[in-house]
Amino acid sequence: MSTINRPVRTRFAPSPTGYLHVGGARTALYCWAFARHHKGQFILRVEDTDLERSTPEAVKAILDGMAWLGLNPDEGPFYQMQRMDRYRAVIDDMLAKGLAYRCYCSPAELDAMREQQRAAGLKPRYDGRWRPENVAKKGLVPPEGVKPVIRFKNPTDGAVSWEDGVKGRITISNEELDDLIIARGDGTPTYNFCVVVDDVEMQISHVIRGDDHINNTPRQINIIRALGAQVPEYAHLPMIHGPDGEKLSKRHGAVSVMQYDDHGYLPEALLNYLARLGWSHGDDEIFSMDQFIDWFGLDHCSKSAAQFDFEKLKWLNNHYLRQLSGEQLARRVTIRMKEEGFVEGCGPDLAAVCELLKDRANTLEELAEAASMFYVEATPDPAALAEKLHGTVPDALRDLASRLPEVFDAKQASVITKEVLLAHGLKMPQLAMALRLILLGRTETPSIDQVLVVLGKRRVVQQIERMLV
């Protein structure tokens, strides 16, 4: 990027036609971090002019996703549909100044025009026939009953160049650009025009967005210059691809930010992962958002597409899960467990269960599923249990139950267990496997000493007595 010579103001401007996808979330994160790094302002703008596809539900999905990630704007959300009068006023002024003009071409005429150009081996484009100078030359008269579109009078010579914050120098000849429609026949301003007016009037200094917008940029720069405004600096981020190298889509799995919430990912883990997805700071993989803000710069953004790695996201999420206390985790998994019939106050302390299990879970969903075994009656496979209850094992289990004090810790449980093993001539696996089946109905559990502590003497004795009848 060139030297910043004005207050930094970035914007995230999603179209509410679905949900906040991970690509949009990464763009929002980079805009937010860039503004924070430069002590600037981050603006949220909802580009809802597509009336057929924009819905209140989609707006809510975007706002919910931003709130869940903690990407709170300094200004907004602003809605383009609430600024229609302003856009129309700017268009009227451009018409009056000769910066725009009315075009009466019908759709059929435009189709025929493009077909002739293709046949001649030319790039299909509007030929400017209703530009004022051509109207005068050809003596064109506006046809009756046709509602004209409004087109921007794009320069016909020279080129548009900008130093892209990610891609480097980009130059596009004006000969490649036709006269952009800035208002439809019904008077509705178009996307590219509304974006320009908003960026100018909201004093956006840096436009950071996906590189699918590169083709829009020269058109927008020309309109901004025609309006006599300062052109923002642009940075276009490469797309995010799935593990197969194709553009990330639903077929790869969750692509909506709130789906990651549903699947039990933590917002801090997803933020950390998205931050590293196309940007780097040396070999650092795990960092706080404060560190990210301090380190972030567009010069360290990759020029090539990033590849989404779901396994790496799980690894990161496990890291952040382990940083939370049992109490914090219990608050987050309670709702998930209630959906499966969990009743608070019944069974062992959920915070203790979460503390015990957190190292073994990659997501809150996995944690809730694992925790559920502590709140249901164990139903081990009869054949598997019978196989473990051989020799002195049943007597050892009863002995263990009788030796446990009312309150004990894992160290005490370990000492008592070893005494029982010695007294009955058993190895730890012989007793532990039977205990796991009796207490939780499965052979894979955390350390049996810790399981005994979390369940408590009463539950342990009840389960042993019930299974050994």
C-alpha positions in Angstrom: 0.0 0.0 0.0 1.1 3.6 -0.6 1.7 5.9 2.3 -1.6 6.5 4.2 -2.4 10.2 4.0 -5.8 10.4 5.5 -7.8 8.8 8.4 -8.2 5.1 7.8 -11.8 4.0 7.3 -12.6 0.5 6.0 -15.9 -1.1 5.2 -17.4 -4.5 5.0 -20.3 -4.4 2.6 -22.1 -7.8 2.2 -25.2 -8.4 0.1 -27.9 -10.1 2.2 -28.8 -12.9 -0.3 -27.9 -15.9 1.9 -25.7 -16.0 4.9 -22.3 -14.8 6.1 -19.9 -17.3 4.5 -16.3 -17.9 5.6 -14.9 -15.9 2.7 -17.0 -12.9 3.7 -16.0 -13.4 7.3 -12.3 -13.3 6.4 -12.8 -10.1 4.4 -14.7 -8.6 7.4 -11.9 -9.7 9.7 -9.1 -8.1 7.6 -11.1 -4.9 7.2 -11.7 -4.8 10.9 -8.1 -5.6 11.8 -6.7 -3.0 9.3 -8.8 -0.3 10.8 -7.9 -1.3 14.3 -4.2 -1.5 13.5 -4.3 2.1 12.1 -6.5 3.4 14.9 -9.2 4.0 12.3 -12.9 3.2 11.8 -14.6 0.0 10.6 -18.0 0.5 8.9 -20.7 -2.1 8.2 -22.8 -1.5 5.2 -25.6 -3.8 4.0 -25.9 -3.7 0.2 -29.5 -4.7 -0.1 -30.5 -3.3 -3.5 -31.1 -6.7 -5.0 -34.8 -6.8 -4.0 -35.4 -10.2 -5.5 -32.7 -12.0 -3.4 -32.2 -9.8 -0.3 -34.3 -10.9 2.7 -34.7 -9.8 6.3 -33.6 -13.3 7.3 -30.4 -13.0 5.3 -29.7 -9.6 6.9 -30.1 -11.2 10.3 -27.8 -14.0 9.4 -25.1 -11.6 8.5 -25.5 -9.5 11.7 -25.7 -12.6 13.8 -22.5 -13.9 12.2 -20.6 -10.6 12.8 -21.8 -10.4 16.4 -20.8 -14.1 17.1 -17.3 -13.4 15.8 -17.1 -10.1 17.7 -16.4 -8.0 14.6 -18.4 -5.1 15.9 -18.5 -2.0 13.6 -17.7 1.5 14.7 -20.5 2.8 12.4 -23.5 1.1 10.9 -25.0 -1.1 9.8 -26.1 1.3 7.0 -28.6 0.0 4.4 -28.4 1.1 0.8 -32.2 0.8 0.3 -32.5 3.7 2.8 -30.3 5.9 0.7 -32.1 5.7 -2.6 -33.0 9.4 -2.7 -29.4 10.3 -2.3 -28.3 8.0 -5.2 -31.0 9.5 -7.4 -29.9 13.0 -6.5 -26.3 12.2 -7.5 -27.5 10.7 -10.8 -29.6 13.8 -11.6 -26.5 16.0 -11.0 -24.4 13.8 -13.2 -27.0 14.0 -16.0 -27.0 17.8 -15.6 -23.1 17.9 -15.9 -22.9 15.6 -18.9 -21.2 12.8 -16.9 -24.1 10.4 -17.6 -26.8 10.1 -20.3 -30.0 8.3 -21.1 -29.8 5.2 -23.2 -32.9 3.9 -25.1 -31.5 0.6 -26.4 -34.0 -2.2 -26.0 -32.8 -5.7 -24.7 -33.4 -7.0 -28.3 -31.1 -4.3 -29.7 -28.4 -5.0 -27.2 -28.6 -8.7 -28.0 -28.3 -8.0 -31.7 -25.4 -5.6 -31.1 -23.4 -8.2 -29.1 -24.2 -11.0 -31.7 -22.8 -8.8 -34.5 -19.7 -8.1 -32.5 -19.1 -11.8 -31.7 -19.5 -12.6 -35.4 -16.9 -10.0 -36.2 -14.5 -11.5 -33.6 -14.9 -8.5 -31.3 -15.5 -8.4 -27.6 -19.3 -8.0 -26.9 -20.0 -4.6 -25.4 -22.3 -1.7 -25.5 -21.2 0.5 -28.5 -22.1 3.9 -27.0 -24.8 4.7 -29.6 -26.8 6.9 -27.2 -23.8 8.9 -26.0 -24.7 12.6 -26.6 -22.0 13.1 -29.3 -23.4 10.0 -31.2 -27.0 11.1 -30.9 -26.1 14.5 -32.4 -24.2 12.8 -35.3 -26.9 10.3 -36.1 -29.9 12.4 -35.3 -31.3 9.8 -33.0 -34.7 10.6 -31.4 -35.8 8.9 -28.1 -38.5 6.3 -29.0 -41.9 6.8 -27.4 -42.9 4.6 -24.4 -39.4 3.4 -23.7 -38.0 3.9 -20.2 -34.3 4.6 -20.6 -31.5 3.4 -18.5 -28.9 5.8 -17.3 -25.3 5.1 -18.3 -22.0 6.6 -17.0 -20.0 8.3 -19.7 -16.8 6.4 -19.3 -13.5 7.8 -20.7 -12.8 6.3 -24.2 -9.0 6.7 -24.1 -6.2 6.1 -21.6 -6.2 3.5 -18.9 -7.1 3.0 -15.2 -4.2 2.0 -13.0 -4.0 1.4 -9.3 -1.5 -0.1 -6.9 -3.4 -2.9 -5.4 -2.5 -3.7 -1.7 -2.4 -7.4 -2.4 -2.0 -7.9 -6.2 0.4 -5.1 -7.0 0.1 -2.7 -10.0 -3.0 -3.3 -12.1 -3.7 -1.5 -15.3 -6.9 -1.8 -17.4 -7.4 0.1 -20.7 -10.6 2.2 -20.9 -11.1 0.7 -24.3 -12.0 -2.5 -22.4 -14.8 -0.8 -20.5 -18.1 0.2 -21.9 -20.5 2.8 -20.5 -21.8 1.2 -17.2 -25.5 1.3 -16.4 -25.9 3.3 -13.2 -29.7 3.3 -13.1 -32.2 0.8 -14.5 -35.2 1.7 -16.6 -37.4 1.8 -13.4 -35.0 4.4 -11.9 -33.4 2.0 -9.5 -29.6 2.7 -9.1 -27.3 -0.2 -9.7 -24.8 -1.9 -7.4 -21.6 -0.5 -8.9 -23.0 3.1 -8.7 -24.4 2.8 -5.1 -21.0 1.4 -4.0 -19.2 4.4 -5.4 -21.5 7.0 -3.8 -21.3 5.2 -0.4 -17.5 4.9 -0.5 -17.2 8.6 -1.4 -19.7 9.9 1.1 -18.6 7.5 3.9 -15.0 8.6 3.2 -13.7 5.1 2.8 -9.9 5.2 2.6 -9.3 1.5 1.9 -11.5 -1.0 0.1 -10.5 -4.5 1.0 -12.5 -7.2 -0.7 -12.4 -10.4 -2.7 -10.6 -10.5 -6.0 -13.9 -11.3 -7.8 -14.4 -7.6 -7.6 -11.3 -6.6 -9.6 -13.4 -6.1 -12.8 -15.6 -3.6 -11.0 -12.7 -1.6 -9.7 -11.7 0.4 -12.9 -15.3 1.3 -13.5 -15.7 2.5 -9.9 -12.5 4.5 -10.0 -13.6 6.3 -13.2 -16.9 7.3 -11.6 -15.2 8.5 -8.4 -12.8 10.6 -10.5 -15.7 12.0 -12.5 -17.4 13.0 -9.2 -14.2 14.8 -8.2 -13.6 12.7 -5.1 -10.5 11.1 -3.7 -10.1 7.5 -4.9 -9.7 4.9 -2.0 -6.8 2.5 -2.0 -7.8 -1.0 -3.1 -6.7 -4.5 -2.0 -8.2 -7.6 -3.5 -8.0 -10.8 -1.6 -7.7 -14.2 -3.4 -10.6 -16.7 -3.0 -10.8 -19.5 -0.5 -10.7 -23.0 -2.0 -11.7 -26.3 -0.5 -9.3 -29.2 0.1 -9.7 -30.3 -3.5 -8.5 -26.9 -4.9 -12.0 -25.9 -6.1 -13.8 -22.8 -4.8 -15.1 -23.4 -1.3 -18.8 -24.4 -1.5 -21.5 -26.3 0.4 -20.3 -29.6 -1.0 -17.1 -29.2 1.1 -19.1 -28.9 4.3 -20.0 -25.9 6.5 -19.5 -22.6 4.7 -21.8 -20.4 6.7 -20.2 -18.9 9.8 -23.2 -19.8 12.0 -22.9 -23.4 10.9 -19.6 -23.5 12.6 -21.3 -22.3 15.8 -23.9 -25.1 15.3 -21.1 -27.6 14.9 -19.4 -26.5 18.2 -16.6 -24.4 17.0 -15.5 -21.4 19.1 -15.5 -17.9 17.5 -11.9 -17.3 18.7 -10.7 -20.5 16.9 -12.5 -19.6 13.7 -11.1 -16.1 13.8 -7.6 -17.3 14.4 -8.0 -19.8 11.5 -9.4 -17.2 9.1 -6.7 -14.7 10.0 -4.0 -17.2 9.0 -5.9 -18.2 5.9 -4.2 -16.0 3.3 -2.0 -14.0 5.7 1.0 -14.9 7.8 3.3 -13.6 10.5 6.4 -15.8 10.3 5.6 -19.3 11.6 3.0 -18.2 14.2 -0.1 -20.3 14.0 -1.9 -19.5 17.3 -2.3 -15.9 18.4 -4.8 -13.6 20.1 -6.8 -10.9 18.2 -4.8 -8.2 20.0 -1.6 -9.8 18.5 -3.3 -10.0 15.1 -4.3 -6.4 15.1 -0.7 -5.4 16.1 0.9 -7.5 13.4 -1.7 -7.2 10.5 -0.7 -5.6 7.2 -1.8 -6.2 3.7 1.8 -6.6 2.6 1.8 -10.0 4.2 -1.3 -11.2 2.4 -0.9 -14.0 -0.1 -1.4 -13.3 -3.8 -2.7 -16.9 -4.4 -5.9 -18.7 -3.3 -5.9 -20.1 0.2 -7.0 -23.7 0.8 -9.4 -24.5 3.7 -8.2 -27.3 5.9 -10.9 -28.6 8.2 -8.5 -30.8 10.2 -6.4 -27.8 11.0 -9.4 -25.9 12.1 -10.3 -28.7 14.5 -6.8 -28.7 15.8 -7.1 -25.0 16.5 -10.5 -25.4 18.1 -9.2 -28.1 20.4 -6.4 -25.7 21.5 -9.0 -23.0 22.4 -11.3 -25.5 24.1 -8.4 -26.5 26.4 -7.8 -22.9 27.4 -11.3 -22.6 28.8 -12.2 -23.7 32.4 -14.7 -26.4 33.1 -17.2 -23.8 34.3 -16.8 -21.8 31.0 -17.3 -25.0 29.0 -20.3 -26.1 31.0 -22.1 -22.9 30.2 -21.5 -23.4 26.5 -22.5 -27.1 26.3 -25.5 -26.9 28.6 -27.9 -25.8 25.8 -26.6 -28.6 23.5 -27.1 -31.2 26.2 -30.5 -30.0 27.2 -31.6 -30.7 23.6 -30.7 -34.4 24.4 -32.6 -34.5 27.6 -30.0 -33.3 30.1 -31.4 -31.9 33.3 -29.2 -29.5 35.3 -28.6 -30.6 38.9 -29.1 -34.3 38.1 -25.9 -36.3 38.0 -22.3 -35.2 38.5 -21.1 -31.6 38.3 -21.1 -30.7 34.6 -18.1 -28.3 35.0 -16.1 -31.2 36.5 -17.1 -33.5 33.6 -16.1 -30.8 31.0 -12.8 -30.3 32.7 -12.2 -34.1 32.5 -13.1 -34.4 28.9 -11.9 -31.2 27.2 -8.5 -32.5 26.1 -10.3 -35.3 24.2 -12.8 -33.1 22.3 -12.3 -31.0 19.1 -15.6 -29.2 19.3 -18.3 -28.3 21.8 -20.5 -30.8 19.9 -18.0 -33.6 20.6 -17.7 -32.4 24.2 -21.4 -32.4 24.8 -21.7 -35.9 23.2 -18.9 -37.3 25.3 -20.3 -35.7 28.5 -23.7 -37.3 28.0 -22.3 -40.7 29.0 -22.1 -39.3 32.6 -25.9 -38.5 32.7 -27.4 -41.7 31.4 -27.7 -45.1 32.9 -24.9 -47.3 31.7 -26.0 -50.1 29.4 -22.9 -52.2 28.6 -23.1 -55.0 26.1 -23.9 -58.1 28.3 -21.4 -60.3 26.5 -18.6 -57.7 26.8 -19.3 -57.2 30.5 -19.5 -61.0 31.2 -16.1 -61.4 29.5 -14.5 -58.9 31.9 -16.2 -60.2 35.1 -14.1 -63.3 35.5 -12.0 -64.7 38.4 -11.6 -62.3 41.3 -12.8 -59.2 39.4 -16.3 -59.1 40.9 -14.9 -59.4 44.4 -12.3 -56.7 43.7 -15.1 -54.3 42.4 -17.1 -54.8 45.6 -13.9 -54.3 47.7 -13.2 -51.1 45.8 -16.7 -49.7 46.4 -16.3 -50.4 50.1 -13.0 -48.7 50.4 -14.0 -45.4 48.8 -14.6 -42.6 51.2 -17.5 -40.2 50.8 -15.2 -37.5 49.4 -11.9 -38.2 47.6 -9.6 -37.0 44.9 -7.9 -38.7 42.0 -4.7 -39.3 44.0 -6.7 -41.0 46.8 -8.6 -43.0 44.2 -5.3 -44.2 42.6 -4.0 -45.3 46.0 -7.2 -47.3 46.8 -7.3 -48.9 43.4 -3.7 -50.1 43.7 -4.4 -51.6 47.1 -7.4 -53.5 45.7 -5.3 -54.8 42.7 -2.7 -56.0 45.1 -5.2 -57.6 47.4 -6.9 -59.6 44.6 -3.9 -60.3 42.4 -5.1 -58.3 39.4 -3.5 -56.1 36.8 -4.9 -52.6 36.2 -6.5 -53.3 32.8 -8.5 -56.2 34.3 -10.2 -54.0 36.9 -10.3 -50.8 34.8 -12.0 -52.3 31.8 -14.7 -53.8 33.9 -15.2 -50.5 35.8 -15.5 -48.5 32.6 -18.2 -50.8 31.3 -20.1 -50.8 34.6 -19.8 -47.1 35.2 -20.2 -45.6 31.7 -21.2 -48.5 29.5 -18.1 -48.2 27.2 -14.5 -49.3 27.2 -12.9 -46.0 26.2 -13.1 -43.3 28.9 -10.8 -40.8 30.6 -8.5 -42.1 33.4 -10.5 -44.4 35.7 -9.3 -42.6 38.8 -10.8 -39.3 37.5 -14.0 -41.0 36.4 -14.4 -42.3 40.0 -14.0 -38.8 41.4 -16.4 -37.2 39.0 -19.1 -39.8 39.6 -18.6 -39.9 43.4 -19.0 -42.8 45.8 -22.8 -43.0 45.7 -23.0 -43.4 42.0 -20.1 -45.8 41.8 -21.5 -48.1 44.5 -25.0 -48.1 42.9 -23.6 -49.0 39.5 -21.4 -51.8 40.9 -24.3 -53.3 42.9 -26.7 -53.1 40.0 -24.3 -54.8 37.6 -23.1 -57.5 40.0 -26.5 -58.7 41.0 
